[in-house]
Amino acid sequence: MENNDTTANDQINTEEFVVNIGPQHPSTHGVLRIEATLDGETVKDILPHLGYIHRGIEKMSEHLGYKQSIYLTSRMDYLSAHINNHACSLLIEKACGIEVPERAKAIRLIMDELQRLTSHQLWWGSCAMDIGAVTPFFLGFRDRERILDIFEANTGNRLTMNYIVPGGVMKDVLPNFVSDVRHILYEVKNNLKEYDRLITGNFIFQHRTKGVGYLDKETAISLGCTGPVARASGVQCDVRKLYPYDGYEELEFKEIIDSGGDSWARYVVRMEEMRQSIHIIEQLLDNFPEGETRTKIKGILKVPAGEYYQRVETARGELGVYMVSDGSAKPYRLKYRTPCFSNLGAVNAIGKGLKLGDLMAAMATIDLVIPDMDR
C-alpha cells in the first residue's frame, strides 16, 4: 500500500499571484493602481500604474498667458497650492527681473509654512488611519481646518488659493492676521504634544513602522527622491537651505535629517518639520515688515527668450519648474519636476519583501498626492 503520510522533508509548493491595489481613493491616496506580485502575503514585486487622473497641465500652459498658467499648478499637489504658485511666480520674477517688496516676501513664507503644516497634519491623520487608527484622522483635520480658516479669510479660498502672484501677493493680509496666526501656532504646539501621546509613543504604531519599508541613502539618491522621504534616509536636500529664496537664508531653522531610512524615520522627520515650520513662522511674525505687498507689472507679461529654472521645497519635496520662452506672451514649453513622481519610484525598493499589510504602512509614510504625478 502507498504511504501518503507527510514527512518533515516534504516541501509546500507555492505560486506567485498578482493583486491589484486600487485605483480608488482613499486607500491609495488617489487614483493610483499598484500591481503587486505576491508569494502568499509576501510582496515580491511592485509595479505602479499612473494616468488615471491625467490633466495635461503642462500642455495647457502653452496656450495660456504666464499669469494664467500659474493657477493650474494649484491642482497638481493641491496640499501645497501656495508653494506651487510661489515656484512659478519666482520663475517669472527671475526671468523678467521683477523685485518683490519685503512685506510680500514675508507673507509668502508665512503662507508657505502654514501650508506645510496643513499638509503634514493631513498626512499624520491619514498615515495613522492607513495603519488602523481612526481617531488621528479627525484630530488632524480638526487642527488643519483652523489654518484653512486663515487662508479663507485672507485669500478667499481654502484649498487652491491662487494668492501668490508675480510681483508679490494678490492683496494684503487682514489687520488681525498676525494675532490670528500666533493664536493658531499656540494651539498647534500644544496639539503636537497630543499627537505624540496618541501615536508617536504608541507601541503598536512603532512596531508597525520601525524597520519596515527600508530605503537606503544611495537608492534614495539614485531614484531622485526628495523631501522627507530622502531626508529620512540621510540625504541633505532641503531646497530652503541649499537654494534659499525670498528670505529663507535670513531665518534660523534646522533641516531635519534622519539616517534610519525606514517608515518610522519618515514619520519622525515630518513630525519635527512641523515644529520647524512653527519656528520659521514665529520669526517672520516677530519681524513682520510694513509696506507694499505687490510690485506693479504689466497686465500681459512677455518673458525674454531663453531657458529658465526655479525650485522650491514643497511639503513632499523639491518642485522644479523648467520653462522655455520664445519671447511671446505664452511659454513655449513648460515642464514641472514634481516630488511625488520621483518618490513613487521608491515604492518597489521600499516594498519588496514586506507583508502586504506592511506595504500599506510603508506607502503611507511616502505621502503621495497622485495629481502631482498625473499633471
N, C-alpha and C positions, 0 to 999 in steps of 0.2 A: 504493500500500500504506500502511495506517495505521501511524504511528510510535508504538510503545508504550514507547519509552525514557523513563526517569525523568529529569526535568530538575531543576536546582537550585531552581527556583521552585515545584516541586510540594510540597504540604504533606501530612503524615500526619494523617488524621482520627483523633481519639481519642474514647473514650466512657467516661463515668464508670460505675463499678460499686460495689456495696456489699459490704463484707466484715464478717461478724460475728466479733468477737473476744470469746470467752467465750460463755456463762458457765461457767467452770471455774476451779478452783484448782490450782496457784498462779499461773498466768500473769497473771491479772488481780487477784491478791491477794485472792481471794474470788470468790463467785459474782456477778460484775459482767459485764454484757454491753455491749460497745461496738459501736455500729453506725457503722462508718467508711466514708465515701464517698471513693473513691479515683479518681484520674486517673493511670493507670499505678501508680507507687509513691508518688505524692504525695497526702497527705491533704488533701481539700477540705472535709470537714465531719465532725463527730463528734457522735453522739447517744448518751449513756449511758442504759442501762435498768436500773432498780432493782427491788427487790421479790422477788428470788429467795430471800431468807433472812429475810423479814419475821417478826418475833416478837411484835409487839403489846405491847411493854413498857409504853408509856405508858398504854394502856387497862387492862392487867393491874394496874397500880399503883393504879388507882381502887378495886380490890376487895381491897387488902391494907393492913395497917397501915403506919405510917410507917417503922418499923424494917424490916419485911419488904421493902418496895418498894426499899430501898437495894440489896439484894443482886442485884436484877435488872440494875442498871447495870454490874455486873462483866462481863456478857455482851454489852455494846454494844462499846466499844473494850476488848477483852479484854487488850490490851497496856498499858492504863492503868487496870487494875481498882482499884488503891489510890486513884488520883486521882479516879476516878468516885465511889467510895464517900465520899471526902473531900468532894466537892462537895455531895452530898446531906446529909451529916452537918452541914456548915456551915450549910446552909439551915435545917435543923430547929433547930439551936442558935440561929441568928439569930431565928427565929420564936418560940421558947419562952424566950429569954433564958438559955440554959444556958452557964455558964462552964466552960472546959476547962482542966485542970491543965497547967502549963508542961512537965512531962515528956512528957505525951501530945502536946502540940504539936510538941515536938522529934522524937519518934518518927514522927509523921505526916509531917513534912517530909523526914526521912531516907528513909522508905519511898517517898514520892512521887518523890524524886530518884533513888533506886535503880531505881524503876520506869521513870523516863525513860531511864536508862542502858540497861536491858534492852531497851526498845523501840527505841532508836536502834541498839543492837547488832544486833538482828534486821533492822532496816531496812538497815543498812550491808551485811550479808551478802546480803540479797535484792536490793538495788539493784544490787550488783555482779554477781549471778547473772543478773539480767534483761538486763544488758548483755553477758554472755558469760563472766564469770569465776566459776568454781565454788568454788574454794578459800576465798574470803572467807565464803561461806555457812557453812562448817563452823567457821571461826575465830570468827565472830560468835556462833554457837550455843555454842561452847566456853566463851567468856567469859560469855555470858548465863546458862548453867547454874550457874555458881558463885554468882551473885547469887540465882538461884532457890533454891539450897540454903539461903541465909539466910532467904528468905521461908518456905520449908517448915519450917525449924527453929523459927521464931518465930511463925508464923501457922497452920501446919498444911496449907498449900496452896502451889502453885507458880504458878498462873495466875489463878484467880478467888478472891482471898484473903478478901474479906468481913471484913477486920480492923479497918478504921476505922469507928467507930460513933458515934452521937450521944453527946456527953459525953467522948469520948476515943478509946481503942483497946480492943479486946476483952480483952486481957490484957497484962501487962508483958513486955518482951523478956527473953531469957535473959541470965545473968550475963556470958557471953563475947561478947555482941552487939557491943560497941564494938570489941574487939580483932579480931573476925571481919570486921567491915566495914572497918576500917583495912587489914587484910591484902588484902582484895578490891580496895580502891581502889589500893593499891600495884601490884597486878598489872594492873589496868585501865589505869593510867597508862602502864606500860611497853608494854602491848598496843596502845595508841593510836599509839605510835610505829611499831609493826609495821603497823598499818592504813595509816599514811601512806606507809611504804616500799612497801607492796604495791599500793595503789590510788590514794591521793591524788597521789602523784608519778608515777603511771603515764601515759605519753604517750598510749596508746590510750584509756584511760578519760577523760583530759582532752579528747581530740579528740571523743569521743562525747558529751560533756556541755557543753563551752564553746560558747556561742552557740546552744544547742539548747533549744527549749521556752521562749522568752522570755515573761515576764509582767510588764507594766509596773505601776508603783505605782498609777496611777489605776484600772486594770482590777481589780487585786487588791482595792482598797478597795470598788469598786462591786459586786463579786461576794461580798463578805463573807468573803474569805479571812482566815485567822488562822494563828498558829503559824509554823513555819519557812517555809512557803510564802509567807506575806505578808512576813515579815521579810527574806527573800531578795530581795524587791522593794522594800525600803526602808521598809516600814511598821512603825512603832513600835506594838506590840500585845501585849507580854508582860504577861499579867494579874498575874503575880507582882510586876511593877514598878508597873503602873498602878492596880491594885486589890489590894494585898497582903493576905494572910490568914495567920493562925496564926504570925506572926513573920517572914515574908519581909522586912518593912520594916526589920528589925534586922540583916539579913545583907548582906554585900558580895558582889555578883556583877554581871556585865555582861549587858545584853540584846544578844544577837548580831544585828546588822543588816548586811545587805549590799545594795548597790544594783544588783548585777549582773542580777538578775531571771531568770537562765537556770538550767538544770539544775545547772550547776557551782556557782552561788551557793547553791542549795538544799542541795547536798551539803556545802559548806563550813560553812554555818550549823549544820547538825546535828552535824558533827564538833566544832565549837567549843562547842556546847551541852553535849556530853558532858563536856568539860573544866570547864565552869562548874558542872555538876551535882556533879562531884567536889569542886570548891572549896566549894560550899554544904555538902555533907555533912561535909567536914573541919571547917568552922566549928562545925557543930552537935555533932560529936563532942568538940571541944575544950571545949565548954561544956555538956556533957550534964547536965541537971538531975536531981536526985533527987525523990522524992515520989510522989504518986498518979498513976495513969495513966487514971483514969476517974471522972467525976462521977456519983454515983448519981442515976438518974432513974426515973420510973415505968415499970412494965412495959408499960403501954398509954399511948401518948402521944396527947394531943389538942392539936392546934395551933390557936392562936387564929384566928378567922375573919379572912380578909384575903388579899392577894396578896403573894407573896414571890419574890425572885430572887437567885440566887447564881452566881458564875462562878469558874472555876479555870483554870489552864493545864495541859492535858494534854500528852502527847508530840507530839500533832498540832495543838494549838491550843486555842482557847477552848471550854470546855464550859460552857454556861449551863443552869441549872435554874430553871424558872418553875413556881410552884405556886400554886394557888388552894385555900384551905381554907374549909370551911363550919363549922369548929369541932368537927367529929366526929373519930373516931379513924382516918379514912381520907382521903386527899387527894381533893378534889372534882375537880380537874384537875391533871395533871402533864405538863409539856412540856419536852423536852430540846433544846437548841440545840447540836448536835454539830459538831465541827470538820470531819470528813470530808465531810459533806454539802455544806457551802459550798465546801470546797477542790475537790471534784469538779467544781463549776461552772466551774472554771478549765481543765478538760481541753480544751474546744473552743478557747479562746483560746490555750492553750499549743501545741496540736497542729496547728492549721491551717497548711498549707504545708510541714509536715515530711514526710520519707520515713517509710514505715511502720516501719522499724527504729528510727528516731529517736523515733517516737511512744512505743515501749515504754520507751526510756530516759527520756523526759520523764515518763511516768506513774510510773516507779519512784521519781523524786525527789519526787513528791507525797506518797507514803507513805500510801496508802489502807488503811483497815480497813473492810471492807464492812458488817459488822453494826452499825457505828457510824452508818450511814445507814439501814439496814433495821431500825430499832429497834421 
